[in-house]
């Protein structure tokens, strides 16, 4: 169970670490706004990334709310997505399920620890499902939505690529994630093994140690597998964040013109010198003019 809890903590850590990036990505006007607009440039960045006023205004249907604002707010204020989407009947179901699971987990904590852990995991799954349901139900008539693609990939790696209809990317990212988890667990197991051997060979009572691995060898492999384990953590975080970024970027570029009509034109050119600074204004430069149309 310790391994399960450690993995859950790791996933939640990656999830929370991605929050600042995600909130920044939900500025969906970034590709269309006029950067000469001083009113936009003068806004406080925290206001444009997340606003409690916008969140609660959307929940109570006083104004429209962006999907990123609803997502960030609903991670803490559970049920906000469902209120905004007017799926009110789901709110007591969510709170009832989470409350029941947590209550049973506390009740069985001492008598049935394995079942207690399963109940806590179930409560987290209900919370996770409420976020996924809220994202899926948000403004269903509009496609594509970069914010929705980003949230999908945060909650389920590869789901944003499915939303963008780039199915071929899913096995690539999942291979990287599963491979990273495999090496993370293997390296962690070997690290603990050689750590224990080193402690036995160099700690108190080491005089009676007669194992086949010396303290120096155990120390070398302990440090090696610890380093490889840390690299595996980095690889897992890298694949996870990369697929989130990929889903967001390619959702923005969904309507990008990828016309195959590309033309290259090369022609001779005569270039006149600058009359103000040239020492000999009557001279000219000759060369080629290259034009690329796409």
Backbone bond lengths (Angstrom), bond angles and torsions (degrees), N, CA, C in turn:
res aa  C-N    CA-C-N  psi(-1)  N-CA   C-N-CA  omega(-1)  CA-C   N-CA-C  phi
1 X - - - 1.450 - - 1.534 112.27 -
2 X 1.327 115.11 -27.73 1.460 117.66 179.00 1.529 110.65 -63.11
3 X 1.350 115.97 -37.60 1.458 119.42 178.76 1.529 111.09 -65.04
4 X 1.347 115.27 -40.24 1.469 119.26 178.71 1.525 110.90 -63.11
5 X 1.342 116.28 -45.58 1.462 119.84 179.85 1.519 111.33 -65.26
6 X 1.331 116.54 -37.59 1.471 119.62 178.53 1.520 110.88 -64.16
7 X 1.340 115.77 -40.79 1.466 119.18 179.40 1.520 111.11 -66.36
8 X 1.340 116.99 -39.61 1.470 120.40 178.83 1.523 109.90 -63.73
9 X 1.328 116.78 -42.59 1.465 120.38 178.84 1.521 110.35 -62.44
10 X 1.337 116.62 -39.65 1.467 120.28 178.37 1.515 111.47 -62.70
11 X 1.337 116.80 -45.83 1.466 120.57 -179.85 1.517 110.94 -62.38
12 X 1.348 116.63 -44.01 1.465 119.88 178.84 1.519 111.45 -64.69
13 X 1.336 117.30 -34.60 1.463 120.40 177.99 1.516 110.78 -65.35
14 X 1.339 116.47 -44.19 1.468 119.98 177.30 1.525 110.35 -63.56
15 X 1.325 116.03 -39.03 1.460 120.40 179.60 1.520 111.51 -62.05
16 X 1.343 116.88 -46.94 1.452 120.17 -179.36 1.520 111.72 -71.05
17 X 1.334 117.59 -31.37 1.461 120.15 179.20 1.511 111.66 -67.21
18 X 1.332 116.20 -27.66 1.463 119.36 -178.49 1.511 112.79 -83.37
19 X 1.339 118.72 -7.37 1.456 121.03 -175.43 1.528 113.63 -59.68
20 X 1.370 120.09 -47.84 1.472 118.36 -179.16 1.512 112.62 -59.64
21 X 1.341 116.66 -41.07 1.464 119.31 179.21 1.512 110.99 -65.08
22 X 1.349 115.49 -43.31 1.458 119.23 -176.73 1.513 111.12 -63.30
23 X 1.336 116.51 -45.13 1.469 118.42 -179.20 1.518 110.90 -62.49
24 X 1.316 117.24 -34.01 1.458 119.22 177.73 1.516 110.70 -68.58
25 X 1.334 117.56 -34.82 1.444 120.87 -177.15 1.514 112.57 -71.93
26 X 1.338 117.51 -17.34 1.442 119.34 -177.22 1.519 112.81 -80.11
27 X 1.318 117.66 5.98 1.462 121.07 172.57 1.523 107.39 -79.30
28 X 1.304 116.96 76.82 1.454 121.39 -170.75 1.520 112.87 -71.59
29 X 1.327 116.84 -7.81 1.454 118.94 177.36 1.512 111.71 -86.65
30 X 1.337 117.37 2.75 1.468 120.19 -173.41 1.513 112.23 -62.73
31 X 1.338 117.85 -30.18 1.446 120.72 -176.61 1.536 112.43 -89.48
32 X 1.331 116.80 -6.60 1.451 119.12 -176.66 1.513 113.57 -122.86
33 X 1.317 118.04 -15.00 1.455 119.16 -174.44 1.523 111.18 -72.66
34 X 1.318 115.58 156.07 1.456 121.62 174.93 1.513 108.47 -87.42
35 X 1.339 116.71 119.60 1.448 120.01 -176.62 1.529 112.39 -77.24
36 X 1.318 116.04 -4.20 1.457 119.75 174.27 1.521 111.69 -87.61
37 X 1.319 116.42 -4.20 1.466 121.37 -178.89 1.520 109.03 -77.40
38 X 1.302 116.99 109.47 1.465 120.82 -176.09 1.514 111.35 -71.29
39 X 1.324 118.12 -24.25 1.458 119.32 179.51 1.517 110.62 -69.52
40 X 1.331 116.68 -36.30 1.458 119.52 177.62 1.512 110.26 -72.39
41 X 1.340 116.03 -43.98 1.463 119.96 -177.58 1.516 111.83 -66.55
42 X 1.325 117.51 -25.56 1.444 119.77 -176.38 1.509 114.57 -86.31
43 X 1.343 118.04 -1.63 1.451 119.79 -179.36 1.520 111.24 -71.39
44 X 1.296 114.95 149.29 1.453 120.20 174.48 1.513 108.51 -67.81
45 X 1.334 117.28 134.17 1.454 120.30 -175.98 1.521 111.57 -63.65
46 X 1.340 117.85 -35.16 1.455 119.39 179.07 1.520 111.13 -65.91
47 X 1.309 117.09 -28.82 1.452 120.12 178.40 1.515 110.97 -71.30
48 X 1.332 117.14 -35.86 1.449 119.93 -178.12 1.524 111.69 -79.82
49 X 1.347 118.70 -24.59 1.454 120.63 179.99 1.526 112.27 -84.04
50 X 1.328 117.49 -46.88 1.446 120.68 -179.88 1.514 108.98 -154.64
51 X 1.305 115.93 138.45 1.450 121.15 -178.25 1.520 108.67 -140.17
52 X 1.324 116.68 123.17 1.457 120.23 175.51 1.523 111.22 -63.48
53 X 1.320 115.40 -33.81 1.458 119.01 178.44 1.521 110.66 -63.36
54 X 1.315 116.36 -43.01 1.460 120.12 178.01 1.522 110.82 -66.08
55 X 1.340 116.30 -41.30 1.464 120.03 -177.40 1.527 111.13 -62.98
56 X 1.340 116.46 -54.96 1.460 118.72 -177.35 1.525 111.57 -71.05
57 X 1.341 117.19 -28.43 1.453 118.95 173.47 1.513 111.77 -63.65
58 X 1.341 116.60 -37.84 1.462 119.74 176.63 1.514 112.46 -71.94
59 X 1.326 117.18 -39.91 1.466 120.67 -179.93 1.525 111.08 -61.24
60 X 1.340 116.59 -38.63 1.466 120.69 -179.74 1.535 111.69 -94.80
61 X 1.328 116.24 11.90 1.467 122.64 174.43 1.528 113.00 58.66
62 X 1.320 114.92 39.04 1.457 120.43 173.75 1.528 111.30 -93.19
63 X 1.317 117.00 -18.19 1.456 122.21 -178.55 1.522 108.44 -162.34
64 X 1.327 115.90 168.65 1.456 120.79 174.34 1.525 109.37 -78.09
65 X 1.303 116.18 148.71 1.455 121.85 178.75 1.518 109.44 -129.29
66 X 1.315 115.79 141.44 1.454 120.66 178.29 1.518 110.37 -73.25
67 X 1.309 115.61 154.54 1.456 120.19 -177.27 1.524 110.89 -64.85
68 X 1.327 117.25 -33.64 1.455 119.83 178.73 1.510 112.50 -67.48
69 X 1.325 116.75 -39.06 1.460 120.90 177.35 1.521 110.73 -64.33
70 X 1.328 116.39 -42.67 1.463 120.14 179.30 1.527 111.00 -65.76
71 X 1.311 116.45 -38.84 1.461 120.19 -179.90 1.524 111.08 -65.33
72 X 1.333 116.00 -48.66 1.461 119.39 -179.37 1.523 111.22 -62.43
73 X 1.337 116.96 -41.19 1.457 119.86 -180.00 1.517 113.19 -70.16
74 X 1.338 116.74 -36.79 1.462 120.37 -176.87 1.514 113.06 -74.33
75 X 1.332 118.04 -15.55 1.462 118.97 174.07 1.521 111.28 -64.78
76 X 1.338 116.82 -27.19 1.466 121.99 177.88 1.523 111.54 -106.06
77 X 1.322 116.52 -49.22 1.469 121.51 -179.85 1.527 107.52 -94.13
78 X 1.316 115.70 83.41 1.466 122.18 -173.12 1.522 110.14 -62.21
79 X 1.331 115.40 135.67 1.458 121.13 178.55 1.511 113.96 99.02
80 X 1.338 117.29 -6.19 1.458 119.50 179.49 1.517 112.77 -62.41
81 X 1.321 116.74 -40.34 1.466 120.66 175.34 1.526 110.95 -55.19
82 X 1.338 115.96 -49.33 1.464 120.72 -175.81 1.533 110.88 -65.24
83 X 1.333 116.76 -36.18 1.465 119.33 177.42 1.517 110.48 -65.76
84 X 1.332 117.20 -42.30 1.464 120.25 179.87 1.528 110.61 -64.98
85 X 1.349 116.69 -38.49 1.465 120.82 -179.24 1.523 112.84 -82.06
86 X 1.356 116.24 0.68 1.461 123.19 179.78 1.530 112.73 63.63
87 X 1.332 115.83 28.80 1.456 121.21 172.84 1.535 108.33 -96.87
88 X 1.320 115.71 63.31 1.455 120.48 -171.43 1.525 112.67 -64.02
89 X 1.319 117.23 -32.06 1.457 120.03 -176.82 1.532 112.18 -65.14
90 X 1.331 116.37 -20.58 1.457 119.05 -178.94 1.535 112.47 -77.55
91 X 1.326 117.38 -23.12 1.466 120.40 -174.94 1.530 111.63 -62.64
92 X 1.355 120.26 -51.36 1.481 117.97 177.60 1.519 112.80 -63.99
93 X 1.325 117.84 -29.88 1.469 120.22 177.33 1.527 109.83 -64.76
94 X 1.337 116.19 -44.10 1.468 120.40 -179.38 1.519 111.01 -65.08
95 X 1.334 116.12 -49.97 1.464 119.07 -178.42 1.527 111.59 -66.39
96 X 1.332 116.36 -36.76 1.461 119.29 177.83 1.519 111.82 -65.22
97 X 1.328 116.30 -42.03 1.455 119.76 179.51 1.519 112.34 -66.13
98 X 1.344 116.48 -45.07 1.469 119.87 179.58 1.526 110.76 -65.21
99 X 1.323 116.77 -45.07 1.458 120.12 -179.29 1.523 112.24 -63.26
100 X 1.337 116.95 -42.02 1.464 120.44 179.40 1.525 111.14 -64.27
101 X 1.336 116.19 -44.44 1.465 120.08 -179.04 1.529 111.58 -63.91
102 X 1.331 116.66 -43.38 1.473 119.49 179.03 1.529 110.65 -66.16
103 X 1.328 117.25 -41.24 1.461 120.51 179.52 1.525 111.94 -62.07
104 X 1.331 117.02 -44.19 1.464 119.94 178.45 1.522 110.88 -67.45
105 X 1.343 116.38 -34.90 1.460 119.29 178.15 1.516 111.83 -63.57
106 X 1.328 116.14 -41.25 1.468 120.12 177.66 1.531 110.36 -68.26
107 X 1.338 116.17 -40.02 1.470 120.68 -177.61 1.529 111.40 -64.56
108 X 1.324 117.84 -38.59 1.466 122.35 -176.54 1.528 112.78 -97.06
109 X 1.314 117.23 11.59 1.463 119.94 -174.53 1.524 112.40 -58.50
110 X 1.327 117.57 -41.48 1.471 121.27 -177.48 1.517 112.49 -93.57
111 X 1.324 117.17 -40.05 1.468 119.94 -175.21 1.519 112.77 -79.99
112 X 1.315 118.12 -37.69 1.466 121.95 -178.08 1.532 109.07 -135.77
113 X 1.331 117.60 76.15 1.474 120.14 -173.84 1.525 114.12 -61.27
114 X 1.334 117.14 -37.43 1.467 119.06 179.64 1.523 111.33 -65.12
115 X 1.327 116.33 -44.78 1.466 120.22 178.49 1.520 110.56 -67.30
116 X 1.326 116.75 -34.23 1.464 120.36 176.92 1.525 111.09 -62.41
117 X 1.330 115.62 -44.14 1.469 119.57 177.87 1.521 111.12 -62.12
118 X 1.344 116.70 -40.12 1.460 120.66 178.15 1.524 111.33 -61.90
119 X 1.335 117.30 -36.55 1.460 120.85 178.71 1.528 111.43 -66.94
120 X 1.331 116.70 -41.53 1.460 119.65 177.84 1.532 110.99 -65.13
121 X 1.328 116.12 -38.93 1.472 119.69 176.10 1.525 109.89 -63.68
122 X 1.334 116.77 -39.34 1.463 120.53 178.21 1.515 112.52 -63.01
123 X 1.342 116.75 -38.93 1.467 120.01 176.84 1.522 110.63 -62.42
124 X 1.339 116.03 -42.16 1.465 118.91 176.66 1.511 112.56 -64.62
125 X 1.333 116.83 -35.38 1.464 120.32 179.03 1.526 111.25 -66.84
126 X 1.324 117.23 -37.54 1.468 120.11 177.68 1.524 109.99 -65.78
127 X 1.323 116.66 -43.24 1.474 120.91 176.79 1.521 110.79 -59.79
128 X 1.341 115.78 -45.79 1.468 121.15 178.44 1.532 110.48 -61.59
129 X 1.340 116.49 -42.93 1.461 119.94 -179.92 1.518 112.76 -64.36
130 X 1.350 117.30 -32.87 1.466 119.67 178.60 1.526 110.95 -65.67
131 X 1.337 116.69 -35.57 1.463 119.98 177.79 1.525 111.04 -69.98
132 X 1.319 116.65 -41.88 1.465 120.16 179.40 1.518 111.09 -66.00
133 X 1.335 117.10 -41.19 1.457 121.39 178.06 1.530 110.77 -63.13
134 X 1.340 116.63 -42.84 1.462 119.57 -179.82 1.509 112.41 -63.61
135 X 1.334 116.76 -40.05 1.463 119.85 178.76 1.523 111.15 -66.53
136 X 1.322 116.80 -40.35 1.468 120.17 -178.62 1.528 111.56 -67.20
137 X 1.320 116.81 -32.61 1.456 120.84 -176.88 1.522 113.19 -87.43
138 X 1.332 117.58 -6.93 1.464 121.08 -176.39 1.532 110.36 -75.47
139 X 1.332 116.91 120.67 1.466 123.17 172.99 1.528 111.57 42.68
140 X 1.330 117.75 63.34 1.464 120.13 -172.58 1.523 114.78 -67.76
141 X 1.329 118.93 -15.86 1.459 120.25 -176.26 1.510 114.70 -83.45
142 X 1.327 118.75 -4.86 1.467 122.15 -176.59 1.522 110.20 -107.63
143 X 1.343 115.93 132.45 1.464 121.17 177.88 1.524 108.50 -148.28
144 X 1.332 117.06 137.06 1.470 126.83 -5.19 1.521 111.34 -88.84
145 X 1.307 116.06 162.35 1.454 122.98 176.21 1.533 108.05 -122.63
146 X 1.335 118.31 108.14 1.472 119.89 -179.31 1.520 113.17 -56.39
147 X 1.325 116.89 -37.93 1.457 119.52 179.18 1.521 111.78 -62.92
148 X 1.325 116.93 -41.09 1.460 120.41 179.30 1.525 110.56 -66.83
149 X 1.327 117.44 -41.81 1.462 120.50 177.61 1.524 111.05 -60.48
150 X 1.347 116.64 -39.37 1.457 120.91 179.95 1.520 111.25 -65.68
151 X 1.323 116.88 -45.32 1.459 120.59 -179.62 1.523 110.82 -64.55
152 X 1.323 116.66 -40.89 1.461 119.53 177.34 1.524 111.30 -56.04
153 X 1.336 116.43 -44.49 1.464 119.59 -178.29 1.526 112.11 -72.31
154 X 1.326 117.60 -28.01 1.461 120.00 175.41 1.525 110.31 -67.33
155 X 1.317 116.47 -43.33 1.456 120.81 -175.64 1.520 112.77 -80.49
156 X 1.336 117.23 -39.54 1.465 121.95 179.78 1.521 107.82 -135.80
157 X 1.320 119.28 104.61 1.471 120.14 179.37 1.530 111.58 -53.46
158 X 1.323 114.79 128.18 1.452 120.78 -179.55 1.517 114.22 95.99
159 X 1.329 118.08 -18.59 1.466 120.13 -178.46 1.526 110.96 -68.16
160 X 1.337 117.19 -32.73 1.460 119.44 176.34 1.516 111.73 -64.69
161 X 1.331 116.99 -35.91 1.463 120.24 177.06 1.531 110.55 -68.45
162 X 1.325 117.14 -37.28 1.468 119.82 175.58 1.517 109.89 -64.20
163 X 1.323 117.01 -41.12 1.466 121.07 177.68 1.521 111.01 -61.14
164 X 1.332 116.94 -37.78 1.464 121.49 178.32 1.520 113.04 -80.86
165 X 1.346 117.07 0.51 1.474 123.53 -179.54 1.525 111.98 63.99
166 X 1.326 116.20 33.31 1.460 121.92 174.62 1.532 107.76 -111.92
167 X 1.323 114.30 67.27 1.458 121.07 -171.15 1.524 112.63 -64.42
168 X 1.316 117.48 -29.64 1.455 120.80 -175.77 1.531 112.66 -65.96
169 X 1.323 117.12 -18.87 1.461 119.51 -179.88 1.536 113.03 -79.01
170 X 1.325 116.25 -22.39 1.471 119.81 -174.29 1.525 112.25 -59.89
171 X 1.353 119.69 -51.33 1.478 117.74 179.71 1.524 113.33 -63.38
172 X 1.336 117.97 -27.36 1.468 119.89 178.08 1.523 110.29 -65.21
173 X 1.336 116.75 -50.47 1.458 119.98 -178.48 1.524 111.79 -67.83
174 X 1.332 116.55 -39.13 1.456 118.21 -179.18 1.521 111.54 -69.59
175 X 1.328 117.25 -32.54 1.461 119.60 174.63 1.524 110.52 -62.92
176 X 1.335 115.82 -43.46 1.463 119.53 177.95 1.513 112.44 -64.13
177 X 1.335 117.35 -42.15 1.466 120.90 -178.98 1.526 111.13 -68.04
178 X 1.333 116.44 -47.07 1.471 119.38 -179.36 1.521 110.50 -65.70
179 X 1.328 116.87 -40.63 1.461 119.42 177.28 1.515 112.02 -62.27
180 X 1.335 116.81 -40.27 1.471 120.34 178.64 1.520 111.33 -64.38
181 X 1.342 117.07 -41.58 1.465 120.90 178.43 1.532 110.27 -64.97
182 X 1.337 116.21 -41.38 1.473 119.94 179.31 1.530 110.98 -60.27
183 X 1.321 117.06 -50.62 1.458 120.11 -178.98 1.530 111.39 -68.29
184 X 1.331 116.98 -31.17 1.452 120.30 177.10 1.532 110.44 -63.17
185 X 1.323 116.96 -45.31 1.460 120.92 -179.66 1.521 111.68 -70.54
186 X 1.347 116.39 -40.69 1.468 119.58 179.98 1.519 111.54 -65.59
187 X 1.324 116.40 -46.57 1.467 119.75 179.79 1.519 111.84 -66.43
188 X 1.318 117.03 -35.28 1.458 120.40 177.90 1.531 110.71 -65.86
189 X 1.333 116.41 -40.78 1.461 120.58 178.17 1.524 111.23 -63.07
190 X 1.339 116.96 -45.67 1.460 120.34 179.49 1.528 112.05 -67.53
191 X 1.336 115.38 -35.54 1.467 118.90 177.12 1.527 110.88 -60.79
192 X 1.321 117.56 -46.42 1.459 121.08 -179.90 1.527 110.72 -65.13
193 X 1.331 115.74 -35.97 1.473 119.23 179.74 1.525 110.96 -62.11
194 X 1.329 116.16 -51.56 1.468 118.75 -177.42 1.527 112.13 -73.97
195 X 1.308 117.12 -24.93 1.468 119.62 173.95 1.522 110.03 -64.60
196 X 1.330 116.47 -44.00 1.455 120.07 178.61 1.530 111.56 -64.94
197 X 1.346 115.39 -40.69 1.467 118.55 178.69 1.523 110.32 -63.15
198 X 1.320 116.32 -42.64 1.467 119.57 -179.80 1.523 111.09 -64.00
199 X 1.326 116.64 -41.05 1.467 119.71 178.86 1.525 111.17 -63.27
200 X 1.330 116.87 -38.16 1.452 120.11 178.76 1.527 111.64 -69.63
201 X 1.353 115.17 -36.65 1.461 118.97 -175.54 1.525 113.15 -82.03
202 X 1.332 118.04 -17.20 1.463 119.67 -175.14 1.520 113.60 -124.76
203 X 1.318 118.25 -7.64 1.457 120.80 -177.53 1.510 112.19 -89.23
204 X 1.326 113.65 -161.94 1.464 118.88 178.16 1.526 110.17 -65.03
205 X 1.300 115.80 137.83 1.456 121.01 -178.82 1.507 113.36 78.90
206 X 1.342 117.26 14.12 1.462 120.28 -179.42 1.527 112.35 -66.61
207 X 1.341 116.56 -14.08 1.468 119.02 179.66 1.527 111.08 -63.78
208 X 1.315 116.37 -29.75 1.467 119.92 -179.13 1.529 113.16 -88.85
209 X 1.326 116.76 -1.39 1.473 119.97 -179.03 1.522 109.29 -73.67
210 X 1.323 117.50 128.12 1.465 122.43 178.87 1.522 111.63 -133.53
211 X 1.345 116.77 30.23 1.453 120.89 -178.97 1.516 112.05 -70.99
212 X 1.340 117.20 164.41 1.468 121.01 -177.61 1.527 113.99 -74.22
213 X 1.351 118.17 -14.38 1.463 122.14 -177.63 1.520 108.73 -105.66
214 X 1.324 116.58 124.57 1.457 120.72 -179.67 1.521 110.63 -75.00
215 X 1.329 115.39 165.28 1.465 120.13 179.36 1.519 111.13 -62.88
216 X 1.337 117.60 -39.32 1.466 120.93 -179.71 1.530 110.88 -64.85
217 X 1.331 115.88 -43.08 1.472 119.55 178.61 1.517 110.99 -65.66
218 X 1.315 116.36 -42.50 1.471 120.05 179.31 1.520 110.92 -63.33
219 X 1.347 116.61 -38.61 1.465 119.83 178.70 1.520 110.98 -64.53
220 X 1.333 116.37 -41.21 1.470 119.89 179.95 1.525 110.64 -62.22
221 X 1.332 117.09 -49.74 1.469 120.04 -177.32 1.527 111.50 -71.59
222 X 1.338 117.71 -30.04 1.465 119.15 174.88 1.519 110.46 -60.80
223 X 1.320 117.36 -48.52 1.463 121.05 179.40 1.518 111.74 -66.59
224 X 1.335 116.87 -37.08 1.470 120.66 -179.32 1.522 110.74 -63.91
225 X 1.327 117.35 -51.06 1.463 119.92 -176.67 1.526 111.53 -71.33
226 X 1.318 117.70 -27.12 1.465 119.20 174.12 1.516 110.27 -66.78
227 X 1.339 116.87 -41.16 1.465 120.59 177.76 1.527 110.81 -65.48
228 X 1.340 117.08 -42.67 1.461 120.13 178.57 1.531 111.47 -65.22
229 X 1.332 116.57 -35.72 1.465 119.66 176.18 1.523 111.09 -62.91
230 X 1.332 116.56 -43.36 1.462 120.41 178.70 1.520 111.26 -64.26
231 X 1.335 117.42 -38.86 1.465 120.45 175.92 1.536 110.79 -62.72
232 X 1.320 115.82 -36.04 1.465 119.24 178.69 1.520 110.89 -65.62
233 X 1.337 116.88 -38.74 1.468 120.50 175.12 1.534 110.25 -59.78
234 X 1.328 115.80 -45.21 1.461 120.03 -179.97 1.522 111.24 -63.92
235 X 1.332 116.76 -40.47 1.472 119.95 178.92 1.523 110.63 -63.55
236 X 1.326 116.79 -42.13 1.467 120.05 178.67 1.518 110.82 -61.71
237 X 1.334 116.63 -46.79 1.463 119.78 178.34 1.524 110.93 -62.79
238 X 1.343 116.78 -38.10 1.466 120.37 -179.33 1.513 112.14 -64.50
239 X 1.331 118.05 -47.62 1.470 121.11 179.45 1.523 110.76 -63.55
240 X 1.331 116.49 -40.26 1.462 120.10 -179.23 1.527 110.76 -63.47
241 X 1.332 117.04 -50.63 1.463 120.31 -178.88 1.518 111.70 -67.56
242 X 1.325 117.31 -34.16 1.463 120.15 -179.46 1.521 111.52 -64.34
243 X 1.316 117.84 -41.47 1.462 118.96 -179.85 1.526 111.47 -71.51
244 X 1.340 117.55 -27.28 1.476 120.07 174.15 1.523 109.63 -67.52
245 X 1.344 116.59 -47.35 1.461 120.94 179.43 1.530 110.59 -63.22
246 X 1.317 116.27 -41.73 1.469 121.21 179.57 1.523 111.19 -59.22
247 X 1.328 117.12 -46.02 1.462 120.73 -179.51 1.519 110.98 -61.88
248 X 1.319 117.07 -41.70 1.459 120.84 -179.28 1.522 112.15 -66.61
249 X 1.335 116.35 -48.65 1.462 120.71 -175.31 1.526 111.42 -65.00
250 X 1.337 117.34 -45.15 1.455 119.55 -175.70 1.524 112.13 -76.59
251 X 1.328 117.90 -18.95 1.460 119.38 170.32 1.527 110.12 -70.86
252 X 1.340 116.63 -38.52 1.465 120.03 174.68 1.517 111.00 -62.75
253 X 1.330 117.19 -37.46 1.466 121.79 -174.11 1.520 112.64 -91.52
254 X 1.327 117.87 14.01 1.456 121.05 -175.85 1.524 111.71 -59.46
255 X 1.333 116.70 -40.63 1.460 121.16 -178.33 1.528 112.51 -98.19
256 X 1.328 116.65 13.45 1.460 119.31 179.80 1.519 110.16 -65.98
257 X 1.333 115.91 136.03 1.461 121.22 -176.98 1.522 110.35 -73.35
258 X 1.341 115.39 112.46 1.459 121.50 178.33 1.526 110.52 -110.82
259 X 1.325 116.23 43.77 1.458 121.73 -177.67 1.525 110.24 -63.13
260 X 1.341 115.98 137.85 1.460 121.20 178.71 1.529 112.79 -79.44
261 X 1.311 117.44 -3.54 1.468 121.20 -177.76 1.528 109.46 -78.85
262 X 1.316 116.60 83.97 1.457 123.15 179.22 1.521 108.34 -112.50
263 X 1.318 116.62 127.75 1.457 120.51 -177.05 1.524 109.53 -125.64
264 X 1.333 114.67 139.23 1.466 122.08 176.64 1.514 108.13 -119.33
265 X 1.328 116.67 124.50 1.460 121.37 -177.80 1.525 108.80 -122.73
266 X 1.332 114.46 126.71 1.461 121.80 178.62 1.522 108.51 -119.78
267 X 1.325 117.16 129.17 1.460 121.25 -178.81 1.527 109.14 -147.31
268 X 1.349 117.14 154.34 1.470 119.73 177.07 1.518 110.87 -67.39
269 X 1.313 115.51 154.04 1.461 120.48 -177.55 1.521 109.63 -144.16
270 X 1.339 114.62 146.29 1.461 122.28 174.28 1.515 107.23 -114.29
271 X 1.324 117.00 122.68 1.457 122.42 -175.25 1.516 108.60 -110.95
272 X 1.320 116.01 122.16 1.465 120.57 177.62 1.517 109.46 -86.81
273 X 1.301 116.92 146.57 1.464 121.36 -179.85 1.512 110.13 -79.34
274 X 1.302 115.91 163.74 1.460 122.34 177.84 1.527 108.68 -71.52
275 X 1.336 117.36 117.36 1.465 121.59 -175.42 1.532 111.94 -64.96
276 X 1.322 117.51 -21.32 1.464 119.50 -175.61 1.514 112.20 -78.78
277 X 1.328 116.15 -40.12 1.454 119.07 -172.03 1.531 113.86 -109.39
278 X 1.306 118.65 -13.76 1.462 119.94 -177.22 1.522 110.16 -71.07
279 X 1.324 115.27 139.54 1.451 119.30 176.63 1.526 111.03 -74.34
280 X 1.325 116.45 -28.68 1.461 120.68 179.36 1.526 108.41 -126.21
281 X 1.297 118.11 88.35 1.464 121.51 -175.96 1.515 114.03 -65.66
282 X 1.326 118.85 -10.09 1.456 120.31 -178.46 1.521 112.65 -90.80
283 X 1.328 117.06 2.53 1.463 119.71 -179.19 1.519 110.08 -93.81
284 X 1.314 115.14 155.64 1.464 121.95 -179.40 1.524 109.27 -130.42
285 X 1.336 114.40 160.12 1.453 120.06 175.64 1.512 109.83 -113.36
286 X 1.315 116.74 143.36 1.452 121.63 -178.21 1.535 108.58 -119.37
287 X 1.319 115.32 142.76 1.466 118.76 179.76 1.505 111.33 -172.30
288 X 1.320 115.59 -156.31 1.458 122.35 -179.13 1.536 109.58 -118.17
289 X 1.298 115.55 144.48 1.458 122.08 176.04 1.523 107.93 -109.79
290 X 1.321 117.24 124.82 1.454 122.78 -177.92 1.522 108.66 -114.72
291 X 1.327 115.82 124.27 1.454 120.69 178.80 1.516 110.13 -120.38
292 X 1.340 116.77 134.04 1.454 122.43 179.54 1.517 109.20 -120.80
293 X 1.319 116.41 122.37 1.468 121.59 -179.55 1.516 108.29 -115.17
294 X 1.350 114.73 128.05 1.479 118.42 178.86 1.523 109.11 -148.64
